[in-house]
């Protein structure tokens, strides 16, 4: 089942806010609905947001087409609203901008480009899984490994399979996964709600960890490697991902275990020089002060709630994309590392 797709003139997406208790597909026919779904995290994950941006642009193009005439300025204005729905993940604006390149050719051309982005994402996830599994065995020297991960980077964060969790799935399918250790990922529990749900569905062995236990357990040797996804990778390799990733990178360095970033090339933003230039979304007090409709903190308090943090490139063992492996700790850079073929 795909996380997001185009069906009969509309976007269909899994409402991730309802998981793991209910699997429900939301049919989106209006731009304001899609923006709301993005902002309330019904659809989330950098690659999935890229596809959402592209399909949303196709929706916009159709809405501003009368007969054979597409109102390009009106479509561009609406596309600008969509690309700003969430600031940190570069894939959303990338998907919008790429679909907009076909705007002068008409609505059907925009849709064709959006569907191409969807299909490329599926192929990229397969390739990342294979590259990541091979590299894990190479750098750990083990044929079966324990892997720690944070947030949700599986099929729910893409169209199918996933990025970091896609590597874990590939390891599992190849008989190379001993156990996975997803962190719960507060405050919205994407690890507990979504990653655990996906691991359970694939039948992989796993145990859920509280966030604050991750660094300590790495120091005790619980995992052979750490895998995270990315919402934006700067030109120097600094990586923005779910808050808590930086702590795991520091702990992995202390424990001497590899720390891998897995993301498609569309997440690499060569226009952003370093992590210091990445805007970090703060999602406000409500997510921290309560959960599931229940208040857990005193009334009147305020919270600092960054949705992401930035891991410096010198803490990253390798950045794995669908077309290459870049090893910042060995001095390799995104600018100088050549591209290879998609796998398989």
C-alpha beads as a LAMMPS data file, in Angstrom:
LAMMPS data file: protein, C-alpha beads

344 atoms
343 bonds

1 atom types
1 bond types

-500.0 500.0 xlo xhi
-500.0 500.0 ylo yhi
-500.0 500.0 zlo zhi

Masses

1 110.0

Atoms # bond

1 1 1 0.000 0.000 0.000
2 1 1 1.441 3.359 -1.023
3 1 1 1.666 6.211 1.478
4 1 1 0.691 8.770 -1.159
5 1 1 -0.562 8.399 -4.721
6 1 1 -2.708 9.913 -7.467
7 1 1 -6.048 8.197 -8.066
8 1 1 -8.901 9.325 -10.319
9 1 1 -8.009 13.006 -10.292
10 1 1 -7.142 13.355 -6.614
11 1 1 -4.340 12.769 -4.141
12 1 1 -4.835 9.838 -1.797
13 1 1 -2.686 9.626 1.317
14 1 1 -2.562 7.612 4.508
15 1 1 -3.532 9.805 7.466
16 1 1 -0.564 9.119 9.714
17 1 1 -2.075 10.933 12.684
18 1 1 -4.502 8.020 13.135
19 1 1 -1.871 5.265 13.242
20 1 1 -1.343 2.752 14.735
21 1 1 -4.973 2.504 15.836
22 1 1 -6.643 3.117 12.494
23 1 1 -5.492 2.871 8.879
24 1 1 -7.414 5.451 6.898
25 1 1 -6.806 6.934 3.447
26 1 1 -7.633 10.606 3.002
27 1 1 -8.709 11.747 -0.457
28 1 1 -7.513 15.299 -1.206
29 1 1 -9.097 17.392 -3.952
30 1 1 -8.344 20.955 -2.773
31 1 1 -5.066 22.775 -2.098
32 1 1 -6.123 23.966 1.361
33 1 1 -6.762 20.351 2.361
34 1 1 -3.290 19.288 1.283
35 1 1 -1.603 22.176 3.106
36 1 1 -3.553 21.315 6.254
37 1 1 -2.583 17.646 5.935
38 1 1 1.077 18.596 5.590
39 1 1 1.014 20.953 8.558
40 1 1 -0.810 18.542 10.877
41 1 1 1.580 15.732 9.797
42 1 1 -1.059 13.555 8.176
43 1 1 1.581 13.219 5.473
44 1 1 5.209 13.632 6.564
45 1 1 8.711 12.423 5.838
46 1 1 10.960 14.318 3.446
47 1 1 10.558 12.103 0.332
48 1 1 6.790 11.798 0.828
49 1 1 6.614 15.580 1.116
50 1 1 8.460 15.871 -2.177
51 1 1 5.842 13.696 -3.845
52 1 1 3.087 15.630 -2.054
53 1 1 4.517 18.886 -3.378
54 1 1 4.617 17.572 -6.940
55 1 1 1.145 16.016 -6.854
56 1 1 -0.184 19.137 -5.144
57 1 1 1.175 21.229 -7.998
58 1 1 -0.654 18.943 -10.435
59 1 1 -3.822 19.528 -8.411
60 1 1 -3.243 23.290 -8.606
61 1 1 -2.642 23.171 -12.370
62 1 1 -5.893 21.318 -12.935
63 1 1 -7.818 23.731 -10.709
64 1 1 -6.588 26.719 -12.750
65 1 1 -7.277 25.189 -16.163
66 1 1 -10.369 26.264 -18.067
67 1 1 -10.858 24.441 -21.326
68 1 1 -7.326 24.243 -22.708
69 1 1 -6.113 27.422 -20.978
70 1 1 -4.030 27.229 -17.792
71 1 1 -3.837 30.436 -15.732
72 1 1 -0.084 30.269 -15.055
73 1 1 0.206 33.289 -12.682
74 1 1 -2.637 31.970 -10.513
75 1 1 -1.098 28.495 -10.418
76 1 1 2.273 29.961 -9.452
77 1 1 0.698 31.925 -6.595
78 1 1 -0.947 28.811 -5.184
79 1 1 2.245 26.800 -5.641
80 1 1 4.101 29.376 -3.533
81 1 1 1.664 28.708 -0.674
82 1 1 2.229 24.972 -0.963
83 1 1 6.033 25.124 -1.022
84 1 1 6.054 27.100 2.261
85 1 1 3.766 24.715 4.172
86 1 1 6.773 23.359 6.131
87 1 1 10.159 25.106 6.131
88 1 1 12.844 22.562 7.069
89 1 1 12.331 19.673 4.636
90 1 1 13.773 20.757 1.281
91 1 1 11.927 18.005 -0.613
92 1 1 8.578 19.803 -0.417
93 1 1 9.791 22.889 -2.274
94 1 1 11.898 20.687 -4.573
95 1 1 8.823 18.687 -5.610
96 1 1 6.782 21.830 -6.211
97 1 1 9.538 23.513 -8.202
98 1 1 10.241 20.502 -10.380
99 1 1 6.563 20.058 -11.256
100 1 1 6.336 23.783 -12.042
101 1 1 8.942 23.369 -14.787
102 1 1 6.198 21.736 -16.899
103 1 1 3.575 24.403 -16.190
104 1 1 3.812 26.039 -19.614
105 1 1 2.969 22.656 -21.208
106 1 1 -0.355 22.364 -19.425
107 1 1 -1.900 20.512 -16.508
108 1 1 -1.377 17.024 -17.893
109 1 1 2.341 17.656 -18.334
110 1 1 2.569 18.816 -14.720
111 1 1 0.816 15.621 -13.627
112 1 1 3.175 13.506 -15.738
113 1 1 6.159 15.112 -14.013
114 1 1 4.615 14.531 -10.586
115 1 1 4.015 10.854 -11.369
116 1 1 7.614 10.561 -12.572
117 1 1 8.770 11.932 -9.193
118 1 1 6.586 9.333 -7.460
119 1 1 8.066 6.497 -9.505
120 1 1 11.625 7.759 -9.024
121 1 1 11.096 7.789 -5.258
122 1 1 10.066 4.129 -5.306
123 1 1 13.158 3.144 -7.300
124 1 1 15.406 5.291 -5.098
125 1 1 14.247 3.531 -1.943
126 1 1 15.113 0.121 -3.379
127 1 1 18.567 1.366 -4.356
128 1 1 19.230 3.022 -0.977
129 1 1 18.247 -0.180 0.796
130 1 1 20.709 -2.254 -1.191
131 1 1 23.569 0.238 -0.872
132 1 1 22.958 0.639 2.845
133 1 1 22.768 -3.080 3.575
134 1 1 26.026 -3.769 1.754
135 1 1 27.819 -0.900 3.502
136 1 1 26.560 -1.989 6.915
137 1 1 28.012 -5.461 6.542
138 1 1 31.253 -4.018 5.170
139 1 1 31.864 -1.499 7.950
140 1 1 30.658 -3.623 10.872
141 1 1 32.310 -6.799 9.633
142 1 1 29.160 -8.698 10.598
143 1 1 26.675 -10.691 8.561
144 1 1 23.831 -10.019 11.024
145 1 1 23.486 -6.720 12.846
146 1 1 21.547 -4.762 15.464
147 1 1 20.406 -1.338 14.221
148 1 1 19.184 1.724 16.132
149 1 1 17.025 4.360 14.446
150 1 1 14.958 7.423 15.332
151 1 1 11.665 8.834 14.041
152 1 1 9.960 7.182 11.064
153 1 1 11.865 6.628 7.837
154 1 1 9.907 3.725 6.376
155 1 1 7.280 3.510 3.669
156 1 1 5.161 6.065 5.540
157 1 1 7.908 8.648 5.002
158 1 1 8.233 7.856 1.300
159 1 1 5.923 6.177 -1.219
160 1 1 7.105 2.617 -0.590
161 1 1 9.824 0.921 1.551
162 1 1 11.568 3.974 2.995
163 1 1 15.047 5.445 3.508
164 1 1 16.764 4.465 6.790
165 1 1 14.036 1.987 7.675
166 1 1 14.196 0.807 4.070
167 1 1 17.788 -0.273 4.739
168 1 1 16.623 -2.108 7.866
169 1 1 13.909 -3.803 5.808
170 1 1 16.481 -4.857 3.201
171 1 1 18.762 -6.254 5.916
172 1 1 15.793 -8.184 7.294
173 1 1 14.855 -9.565 3.873
174 1 1 18.457 -10.626 3.304
175 1 1 18.632 -12.417 6.659
176 1 1 21.096 -9.860 8.055
177 1 1 18.996 -8.182 10.773
178 1 1 19.372 -9.504 14.304
179 1 1 17.193 -6.822 15.904
180 1 1 16.056 -3.248 15.336
181 1 1 15.845 -0.642 18.095
182 1 1 13.542 2.251 17.145
183 1 1 13.369 5.223 19.508
184 1 1 9.885 6.385 20.474
185 1 1 10.628 9.910 19.121
186 1 1 8.907 12.437 21.345
187 1 1 6.833 14.510 21.446
188 1 1 4.670 13.020 18.653
189 1 1 5.983 9.463 18.986
190 1 1 6.612 8.785 15.312
191 1 1 8.889 5.913 16.318
192 1 1 6.410 4.331 18.708
193 1 1 3.349 4.941 16.546
194 1 1 4.713 4.531 13.022
195 1 1 8.088 2.782 12.940
196 1 1 6.985 0.105 15.408
197 1 1 3.819 -0.381 13.334
198 1 1 5.858 -0.832 10.152
199 1 1 8.391 -3.188 11.747
200 1 1 5.557 -5.273 13.170
201 1 1 3.856 -5.468 9.777
202 1 1 7.049 -6.659 8.084
203 1 1 7.639 -9.233 10.825
204 1 1 11.069 -7.878 11.781
205 1 1 12.462 -8.430 15.302
206 1 1 12.544 -5.183 17.297
207 1 1 12.243 -3.577 20.706
208 1 1 11.077 -0.007 21.293
209 1 1 13.339 2.350 23.262
210 1 1 12.611 5.563 25.140
211 1 1 14.481 8.461 23.538
212 1 1 16.717 9.277 26.473
213 1 1 17.950 5.654 26.687
214 1 1 19.365 5.622 23.160
215 1 1 22.763 7.245 23.816
216 1 1 23.347 5.263 26.999
217 1 1 22.438 1.958 25.377
218 1 1 24.782 2.699 22.476
219 1 1 27.571 3.053 25.027
220 1 1 26.642 -0.407 26.296
221 1 1 26.915 -1.967 22.848
222 1 1 23.236 -2.561 22.082
223 1 1 23.592 -1.641 18.390
224 1 1 26.179 -2.163 15.674
225 1 1 25.127 0.943 13.744
226 1 1 22.720 3.884 13.799
227 1 1 20.567 4.826 10.813
228 1 1 18.697 8.109 10.438
229 1 1 16.898 9.812 7.584
230 1 1 17.245 13.468 6.610
231 1 1 15.013 16.438 5.965
232 1 1 17.813 18.505 4.453
233 1 1 21.484 17.788 3.781
234 1 1 23.608 20.908 3.400
235 1 1 26.417 21.213 0.867
236 1 1 29.062 20.454 3.505
237 1 1 27.201 17.314 4.652
238 1 1 25.596 18.742 7.806
239 1 1 22.229 17.029 8.147
240 1 1 18.910 18.197 9.579
241 1 1 16.770 15.368 10.898
242 1 1 14.322 14.662 13.701
243 1 1 15.415 16.204 16.993
244 1 1 17.435 13.634 18.934
245 1 1 19.567 12.651 15.954
246 1 1 22.477 14.835 17.092
247 1 1 22.517 13.110 20.490
248 1 1 22.663 9.709 18.811
249 1 1 25.523 10.877 16.579
250 1 1 27.534 11.989 19.596
251 1 1 26.832 8.699 21.351
252 1 1 27.732 6.678 18.253
253 1 1 31.051 8.524 18.034
254 1 1 31.735 7.704 21.701
255 1 1 30.725 4.066 21.224
256 1 1 32.700 3.659 18.011
257 1 1 29.745 2.512 15.902
258 1 1 28.920 3.779 12.390
259 1 1 26.378 6.578 12.059
260 1 1 24.599 6.546 8.690
261 1 1 22.346 9.116 7.027
262 1 1 20.049 7.635 4.360
263 1 1 18.215 9.998 2.020
264 1 1 17.531 10.484 -1.692
265 1 1 19.539 12.944 -3.754
266 1 1 16.525 15.278 -3.711
267 1 1 17.231 15.913 -0.009
268 1 1 20.711 17.244 -0.781
269 1 1 20.530 21.041 -0.930
270 1 1 23.728 22.401 -2.437
271 1 1 22.319 25.936 -2.120
272 1 1 22.529 25.615 1.678
273 1 1 26.175 25.901 2.669
274 1 1 26.023 24.340 6.136
275 1 1 23.706 23.288 8.921
276 1 1 23.891 26.774 10.406
277 1 1 21.861 27.991 7.414
278 1 1 19.001 25.495 7.840
279 1 1 15.793 26.941 9.267
280 1 1 14.631 24.750 12.156
281 1 1 10.876 24.544 12.561
282 1 1 9.584 25.082 16.107
283 1 1 6.179 23.478 16.505
284 1 1 5.106 25.345 19.631
285 1 1 3.966 24.439 23.106
286 1 1 0.859 22.307 22.567
287 1 1 2.735 19.209 21.332
288 1 1 4.918 19.247 24.451
289 1 1 2.329 20.217 27.064
290 1 1 -0.012 17.328 26.321
291 1 1 -0.702 14.296 24.198
292 1 1 -3.787 12.582 22.844
293 1 1 -6.057 15.360 24.052
294 1 1 -4.797 15.153 27.647
295 1 1 -2.900 17.989 29.313
296 1 1 0.283 16.759 31.000
297 1 1 2.024 20.061 31.849
298 1 1 0.744 22.968 33.965
299 1 1 -1.455 25.532 32.260
300 1 1 0.314 28.688 31.192
301 1 1 3.740 27.202 30.531
302 1 1 5.610 27.670 27.255
303 1 1 7.985 25.233 25.587
304 1 1 10.889 25.196 23.173
305 1 1 9.922 22.522 20.653
306 1 1 12.336 22.207 17.714
307 1 1 11.103 19.528 15.329
308 1 1 14.645 18.941 14.034
309 1 1 18.286 19.248 14.986
310 1 1 21.455 19.362 12.891
311 1 1 24.177 16.703 12.977
312 1 1 27.595 18.082 11.912
313 1 1 29.108 16.237 8.968
314 1 1 32.198 15.225 10.950
315 1 1 29.985 12.949 13.082
316 1 1 28.521 11.175 10.034
317 1 1 30.185 7.952 8.896
318 1 1 28.392 7.889 5.551
319 1 1 25.613 9.583 3.617
320 1 1 23.826 6.946 1.559
321 1 1 21.710 8.016 -1.399
322 1 1 20.257 6.025 -4.272
323 1 1 23.289 6.798 -6.443
324 1 1 26.321 7.015 -4.154
325 1 1 27.908 6.696 -0.733
326 1 1 29.699 9.766 0.649
327 1 1 31.956 9.315 3.700
328 1 1 32.456 12.695 5.413
329 1 1 34.677 11.203 8.122
330 1 1 37.118 10.196 5.367
331 1 1 37.101 13.701 3.905
332 1 1 34.712 12.879 1.052
333 1 1 32.313 15.658 0.048
334 1 1 29.013 15.830 -1.772
335 1 1 30.537 18.112 -4.366
336 1 1 33.349 15.722 -5.269
337 1 1 31.813 12.257 -4.914
338 1 1 30.618 10.940 -8.310
339 1 1 27.217 9.450 -8.974
340 1 1 26.712 5.779 -9.668
341 1 1 23.808 3.766 -11.087
342 1 1 20.543 2.952 -9.397
343 1 1 20.521 -0.503 -7.806
344 1 1 19.563 -3.199 -8.614

Bonds

1 1 1 2
2 1 2 3
3 1 3 4
4 1 4 5
5 1 5 6
6 1 6 7
7 1 7 8
8 1 8 9
9 1 9 10
10 1 10 11
11 1 11 12
12 1 12 13
13 1 13 14
14 1 14 15
15 1 15 16
16 1 16 17
17 1 17 18
18 1 18 19
19 1 19 20
20 1 20 21
21 1 21 22
22 1 22 23
23 1 23 24
24 1 24 25
25 1 25 26
26 1 26 27
27 1 27 28
28 1 28 29
29 1 29 30
30 1 30 31
31 1 31 32
32 1 32 33
33 1 33 34
34 1 34 35
35 1 35 36
36 1 36 37
37 1 37 38
38 1 38 39
39 1 39 40
40 1 40 41
41 1 41 42
42 1 42 43
43 1 43 44
44 1 44 45
45 1 45 46
46 1 46 47
47 1 47 48
48 1 48 49
49 1 49 50
50 1 50 51
51 1 51 52
52 1 52 53
53 1 53 54
54 1 54 55
55 1 55 56
56 1 56 57
57 1 57 58
58 1 58 59
59 1 59 60
60 1 60 61
61 1 61 62
62 1 62 63
63 1 63 64
64 1 64 65
65 1 65 66
66 1 66 67
67 1 67 68
68 1 68 69
69 1 69 70
70 1 70 71
71 1 71 72
72 1 72 73
73 1 73 74
74 1 74 75
75 1 75 76
76 1 76 77
77 1 77 78
78 1 78 79
79 1 79 80
80 1 80 81
81 1 81 82
82 1 82 83
83 1 83 84
84 1 84 85
85 1 85 86
86 1 86 87
87 1 87 88
88 1 88 89
89 1 89 90
90 1 90 91
91 1 91 92
92 1 92 93
93 1 93 94
94 1 94 95
95 1 95 96
96 1 96 97
97 1 97 98
98 1 98 99
99 1 99 100
100 1 100 101
101 1 101 102
102 1 102 103
103 1 103 104
104 1 104 105
105 1 105 106
106 1 106 107
107 1 107 108
108 1 108 109
109 1 109 110
110 1 110 111
111 1 111 112
112 1 112 113
113 1 113 114
114 1 114 115
115 1 115 116
116 1 116 117
117 1 117 118
118 1 118 119
119 1 119 120
120 1 120 121
121 1 121 122
122 1 122 123
123 1 123 124
124 1 124 125
125 1 125 126
126 1 126 127
127 1 127 128
128 1 128 129
129 1 129 130
130 1 130 131
131 1 131 132
132 1 132 133
133 1 133 134
134 1 134 135
135 1 135 136
136 1 136 137
137 1 137 138
138 1 138 139
139 1 139 140
140 1 140 141
141 1 141 142
142 1 142 143
143 1 143 144
144 1 144 145
145 1 145 146
146 1 146 147
147 1 147 148
148 1 148 149
149 1 149 150
150 1 150 151
151 1 151 152
152 1 152 153
153 1 153 154
154 1 154 155
155 1 155 156
156 1 156 157
157 1 157 158
158 1 158 159
159 1 159 160
160 1 160 161
161 1 161 162
162 1 162 163
163 1 163 164
164 1 164 165
165 1 165 166
166 1 166 167
167 1 167 168
168 1 168 169
169 1 169 170
170 1 170 171
171 1 171 172
172 1 172 173
173 1 173 174
174 1 174 175
175 1 175 176
176 1 176 177
177 1 177 178
178 1 178 179
179 1 179 180
180 1 180 181
181 1 181 182
182 1 182 183
183 1 183 184
184 1 184 185
185 1 185 186
186 1 186 187
187 1 187 188
188 1 188 189
189 1 189 190
190 1 190 191
191 1 191 192
192 1 192 193
193 1 193 194
194 1 194 195
195 1 195 196
196 1 196 197
197 1 197 198
198 1 198 199
199 1 199 200
200 1 200 201
201 1 201 202
202 1 202 203
203 1 203 204
204 1 204 205
205 1 205 206
206 1 206 207
207 1 207 208
208 1 208 209
209 1 209 210
210 1 210 211
211 1 211 212
212 1 212 213
213 1 213 214
214 1 214 215
215 1 215 216
216 1 216 217
217 1 217 218
218 1 218 219
219 1 219 220
220 1 220 221
221 1 221 222
222 1 222 223
223 1 223 224
224 1 224 225
225 1 225 226
226 1 226 227
227 1 227 228
228 1 228 229
229 1 229 230
230 1 230 231
231 1 231 232
232 1 232 233
233 1 233 234
234 1 234 235
235 1 235 236
236 1 236 237
237 1 237 238
238 1 238 239
239 1 239 240
240 1 240 241
241 1 241 242
242 1 242 243
243 1 243 244
244 1 244 245
245 1 245 246
246 1 246 247
247 1 247 248
248 1 248 249
249 1 249 250
250 1 250 251
251 1 251 252
252 1 252 253
253 1 253 254
254 1 254 255
255 1 255 256
256 1 256 257
257 1 257 258
258 1 258 259
259 1 259 260
260 1 260 261
261 1 261 262
262 1 262 263
263 1 263 264
264 1 264 265
265 1 265 266
266 1 266 267
267 1 267 268
268 1 268 269
269 1 269 270
270 1 270 271
271 1 271 272
272 1 272 273
273 1 273 274
274 1 274 275
275 1 275 276
276 1 276 277
277 1 277 278
278 1 278 279
279 1 279 280
280 1 280 281
281 1 281 282
282 1 282 283
283 1 283 284
284 1 284 285
285 1 285 286
286 1 286 287
287 1 287 288
288 1 288 289
289 1 289 290
290 1 290 291
291 1 291 292
292 1 292 293
293 1 293 294
294 1 294 295
295 1 295 296
296 1 296 297
297 1 297 298
298 1 298 299
299 1 299 300
300 1 300 301
301 1 301 302
302 1 302 303
303 1 303 304
304 1 304 305
305 1 305 306
306 1 306 307
307 1 307 308
308 1 308 309
309 1 309 310
310 1 310 311
311 1 311 312
312 1 312 313
313 1 313 314
314 1 314 315
315 1 315 316
316 1 316 317
317 1 317 318
318 1 318 319
319 1 319 320
320 1 320 321
321 1 321 322
322 1 322 323
323 1 323 324
324 1 324 325
325 1 325 326
326 1 326 327
327 1 327 328
328 1 328 329
329 1 329 330
330 1 330 331
331 1 331 332
332 1 332 333
333 1 333 334
334 1 334 335
335 1 335 336
336 1 336 337
337 1 337 338
338 1 338 339
339 1 339 340
340 1 340 341
341 1 341 342
342 1 342 343
343 1 343 344
